[in-house]
Amino acid sequence: MVYTLRGITAALFISISTVLWCTPLFLMGLVHFLFPINAFRSGLGRFMDRIIDGWVFSNRFMVQCLHITHIEKPPLLQELDRNHWNVVVCNHQSWTDILVLQNTLLGHIPPLKFFTKKALIYVPLLGIAMWLLGFPYVRRYSTAQLEKDPSLREHDRSATLKACHGFLQRPTSVLNFLEGTRYSNEKKLNQSSPYSHLLTPKTGGLGYVCDALDPHIDNIIDVTIVYPDGPPGFWAFLCGRCSRVYFQARRYPSPPVDRDGRKEWVDGLWREKDVEISRMLLQRPD
């Protein structure tokens, strides 16, 4: 009963907070389109980013007040600041990952912008909000579709390049889940993934972002998230059934510019991450 009440309270809080923060965001978005002056738009964009900060801060306040979970924060956070461009890569297990990343990185780097499925634009309030904020909307094509029509790859590339053009106006953090989908044992078997805890990473989206933002990228921040009791669903997380989250972060320079070199770099990164996850799962709470 306690878990259910906590989940209902958290869900109501997020819903009300979303409405409150989306209202000024939509007004700023309207002004953004009515006054197409670059200098004015740049300042307005910074204000819109502050709205993201406010929404994320509200959610973090809710997580702390309701004692939903404890996130272990890495020392690297103290070395970061909001005045640099970052590409954040992370393993992906649950929609909860977004909330954990936003909660932990708030104030240390510019607000996260991430790739999202085209269909999510129809989600009430959040879909339009992400569109106004310049989140890259991408489609998901099967291997068979891409083999039949290779030109479909250009859709996501064009969307990414367009979004990244806006990211050049001010320091931004672009989040990329390299696995392209949430982890499951079934997906791991279907892919014949060589990793114990990860799916096979894809480098296409990362390549688009690095090419578009080069030479602005200051850091590649590799984040590893581990749920010691198993990845929770979003509702289970809100109910407080995930008491602890392990969060590790490392900083790297930009990867190689050529496709083969970038793939080799990502494969090495993923091997290290796989070992790190095994180590983290052996940890015991204090």
N, C-alpha and C positions, 0 to 999 in steps of 0.2 A: 504493500500500500504506500509506503514511504517513497519507494522508487517511482511509482506512478504519479504521485502528487508532485514530486520534483520534476518529472518529465513534462507534465502539463504546465507547471509554472514556467519552466524554461522555454517551452514552445510559445506560450503566450507572450513572454518577455521579448523573444526574438521577433514575433509577429508585430507587436506594438512598436518596437524599436525600428523595425524596417520601414513601417509606415511613416514614422516621425522623421527619419533621416532621408527617406526617398522624396518627401515633399519639397524641401529646399533644393535637392539635387535635380528634380524635374524642372523647377523654376530656373535654376542656373543653366540647365540644358537648353531651355527655351531661349534664354538670353544669348547663349552661345551661338545659336543659329540665326538670331535676329541681327547680331552685330559681328559680321565677318571681318574683324580686324585682328590681325595676327597677334599684335602686342596685347590687345585686350583679351583675346582668347587664351593666351598663355597665363595671364594672371587669374583668369576665371578657372582655368584648368587646375591651377594649384589650389584654389578654393574648393573645387570639387573633390580633389584628393583629400582635403581635410575632412570632407564629409565622410569619405570612406574610413578615415581614422576614427571619427566619432562613432560610426556604426560598429567598428571592430572593438573599440574601447568599451562600448556598452555591452557587447557580447562577453568580453573578458571579465567585466565587472560581474555579470550574471554568473559566469562559470565559477568565479571565486566566492561569491556570496552563497550560492547554492551548494558549494563544495562538490561540484560535479566530478572533477578529476584533479590530479596533480601532475603538472608537466615539468619534467626536469630540464632546465635550461642550460645550454652549453656555454663555456667561457667566451667563445668566439663572438657572441653578441655584443660584448663590451668593446670590441674592436671595430665595429661597423658604425656607419652613420647614414644619414638620409641624403647626402649630397653626391652620391655616386650611382651609376647605372649598374644593376645587378641582373644576372640570369640565375634563377633558383631552380635546381633540379631536385626531384624527390621521388622516392618509391611511393606507390599508390595502392592503398588497401580498402579505403572507405571514404564516403563523402565527408566523414569526420576529419579527414586529413586537412581539408581547406580551413576548417575552424581552428584546428591545432596550429597550423602554419600562421594564420593571421594573428591568432592570440599571442604566439610566442615571438614573432618577428616585429610586432607593432612597436613603432618608435625607434627601431634599430636600422631599418632600411625604408626606402619609399614604399608606398602601398603596393601590394601585389596585384598584378594584372595577369590573367591566365587564359589559356585556350579553353573554350567552352563549346559544347555541341550546339549546332544551329537551332535544334528544336527547343533549347532552353530559353530562347528569346520570347517564347510565349508564356513563360512562367510569370504570373502576376507580380508586378512591381520589380522584382529582381531582374527579369529578362531585359526590360527597357533600361533599367539602371546600368546594367553591365554594357549595354549597347552605347549609352551616352558616355560612359567612362572609357570607351575605346577598347573593350576586351575583344580579342580576335575570336569571331565565331567561325567554327570549322565544321565540315561535314565528315561523316564516317563512312568510308567506302570499303567494301570487302575486297579481298585479293582478286576475286573473279571479276568484279566490276572494273578494277584498275587495269587488269590484263586485257579486258575487252575494250576499254577506252582510257588509255594512258593520260589523255588530256585532263581527266578529272583531277589529277594531282595538282594542276595549276590553280584550281579553285582555292584550296587551302593556302597555297603559296601566295596568291594575290591578296587574300584576306590578311595574312600575317604581315606582308610587306606594307600594306595600307595602315594597319594598326601600328606597326613599328615606326612608321613615318611620324605619327603623332607622338610616340614615345620619345622622340629626339628633342622635343621642346623643353623637357625638364627631366631630372633624374627619375628613373622608373625601375621597378623590379618586375621582371617577367618570369612567371612560374611555368615550368614545363614538366609534366609527368611523362618521363621518357618511355615508360612502358605502354602508354597510350590507352590503358584501361585498368580497372581495378584488379588486383591480384586475386586469384583463386587457384586451388589445386587442380581443378579441371582445366583451366586455361594453361596452367604450367605444363600439364601432360600433353595437351593438344599442340603446344608450341615446341615440345621437346626441349624446354628451357634448360640450359646447362647449370643454372643456379639453384641453390637450395630454397631460397626465400623470395626470389624475384622472377619476373617475366623477362623475356628478351627485350632489351631497350631498342628504341627506334631513334635514329638521329636526324630524320628529315626536318621535323619541326624545330629542333635545336639549331640545325644548320641555317634555316630561314631566318631565325631571330639573330643569330650571330652575324650573318652576312648583312642584315638590315641595320643593325646597331653598331657594327664595327665602324670606327675605332672607339666608340663611346663606352663600351663595356669595360668596367673596372674590375668586376669580380664574377666568377662563377661560384655560387654557393651551393654545395651539395648537402642536402638534408636527408637524414635517415630517421624515419619514424617507426617505432616499435611499440605495439600494444602487448604487454607481457601476458595478458589473459586472452589474447586473440583479438582481431579487428572487430570493433563494435559497429553495429548499425547506428544510424544517426539517432533514432529514437532511444536505443539502449544507452547511447552516450549521454543524451540529455537526462535520462533517468538516473545517471550516476553509476552505471554498471561497469564503467571503465575507470577504476580508481587511480591508475597511474599510467603515464605515457612517457616513454623514453625518447628523447629528442637529441640528436647529434647533428652537428653542422661543421663543415670544413670549407675552407676557401681556396680557390684555385685561380690561376690566370686563364685567359681565354684559350679554348682548345685549338688544335691545328685548323687551318682554313680549308685544306683539301678534304674531300669526302672520305677517302680511305683513312687518312690520318685521324680525322674526327671520330670515325667508327672505332678505330683501335683505341683511342683515348677513352671513349665512353665504355667500351668493353672492359678496360682496365679499371675504370671507376666502379663499374658494377661488380667486378670480382672483389674489390676492396669492400664495397658495401655489403656484399653477401657474407663475407667473413665478419664484418662489424655487427650485422644483425645476429649472427650466431653467438657472438660474444655478449651482446646486450641481452639476449634471451636467457643467458646463464646468470644474469645479475639477480640479486635478491634485494627486496625493499629493506631500507634501514629500519 
